[in-house]
Amino acid sequence: MKPNEHDDGQGPTLIHDVLARVIVATRTSLQKFKHNDAGTQEEKDQLFSLLAGLEGALLLGLSIGQIGTKQNQPLDNLEA
C-alpha cells in the first residue's frame, strides 16, 4: 500500500479493521431489512440486536481511543 493523507501505508490497525467490519456487516444486514420489511416482532427483535451490537462496537472503539489520548488519566475517569 502507498501512504496517503489517511493512512501511513501500513493499513488499518486491528481495532480499526474490526470496527470497520462490524459497521459493514451491520449495514449489510440493515439493507436486507429495508428490502424485506414485514414489520414482524421477530424483525424488530433482530433490529434491536443489530443496533445493540453496533452500539457496543462503537463504544468499545471510543473507549480504546480515549485510552490512547488520555494516557495520564486513571482508567476509572474515562468518559463513556
Secondary structure, 3 states (H helix, E strand, C coil): CCCECCECCCCCCHHHHHHHHHHHHHHHHHHHHHHCCCCCHHHHHHHHHHHHHHHHHHHHHHHHHHHHHCCCCCHHHCCC
